[in-house]
């Protein structure tokens, strides 16, 4: 039997599939659904449309799709066409929501082609070269280094958004590293928004040290396919061809952290324009409770 006869059946192709983000705002994306077996579906959501990105609405995407197909097990895959997302090349990432938090796993392009055929690729013309400047692939320096700080190390917030790091005696020796994800303008607290989300994430990263690095790429932001393991592994310039590497799903070398939950539980409750402090030990204890829930 020819290979294409064994491929899954495309049962839905909706160019403007609509749902709402966590703020209730409308989002439109392209949705395609394949029947992959009895009681099993694969939904591919393509970053074509308007509103918040697929990655930032992953929980809503999975919830909406599973609600539409309650009698099936649905695999949800994010699809970024060429020129979009952290990786400027066309790529796919499966997404799973565990304990309310999304987790991503990169799927090699060839794997998607083998499973679904060329129709799974983006069928719209790429943006003009002048509209989306190419982003060359290059391994990054890991964003954090060193062991986690001692439990007694203090992170202290000051009115205006400054966050300092102090030793147990209260002596300041650093400022909190700002790894931009939500708010280029810096940290804030006392409400639900991008500034508090940024602060929550950076506090958890600081408390974990090198343990916050993404295990998929070891903090470099790049992965390469290893045929012996049949999986992506951290890019190693001594072993891998840079031209065959791809961006890791993490985007910046940091593993997925429940920072939105920490924002809601703690950061949003700290009074605006008032000082606060929290220790590295308290941050790790909160993470342990979250992971164990």
Secondary structure as GFF3:
##gff-version 3
##sequence-region A 1 293
A	DSSP	three_ten_helix	3	6	.	.	.	ID=ss1
A	DSSP	beta_strand	9	20	.	.	.	ID=ss2
A	DSSP	beta_strand	26	37	.	.	.	ID=ss3
A	DSSP	beta_strand	40	50	.	.	.	ID=ss4
A	DSSP	three_ten_helix	55	57	.	.	.	ID=ss5
A	DSSP	alpha_helix	58	68	.	.	.	ID=ss6
A	DSSP	beta_strand	73	80	.	.	.	ID=ss7
A	DSSP	beta_strand	91	98	.	.	.	ID=ss8
A	DSSP	beta_strand	101	107	.	.	.	ID=ss9
A	DSSP	alpha_helix	109	116	.	.	.	ID=ss10
A	DSSP	three_ten_helix	118	120	.	.	.	ID=ss11
A	DSSP	beta_strand	154	158	.	.	.	ID=ss12
A	DSSP	beta_strand	162	166	.	.	.	ID=ss13
A	DSSP	beta_strand	172	175	.	.	.	ID=ss14
A	DSSP	alpha_helix	194	208	.	.	.	ID=ss15
A	DSSP	three_ten_helix	209	212	.	.	.	ID=ss16
A	DSSP	beta_strand	222	226	.	.	.	ID=ss17
A	DSSP	beta_strand	231	234	.	.	.	ID=ss18
A	DSSP	three_ten_helix	242	244	.	.	.	ID=ss19
A	DSSP	beta_strand	246	247	.	.	.	ID=ss20
A	DSSP	alpha_helix	259	265	.	.	.	ID=ss21
A	DSSP	three_ten_helix	267	269	.	.	.	ID=ss22
A	DSSP	beta_strand	276	279	.	.	.	ID=ss23
A	DSSP	alpha_helix	280	292	.	.	.	ID=ss24
###
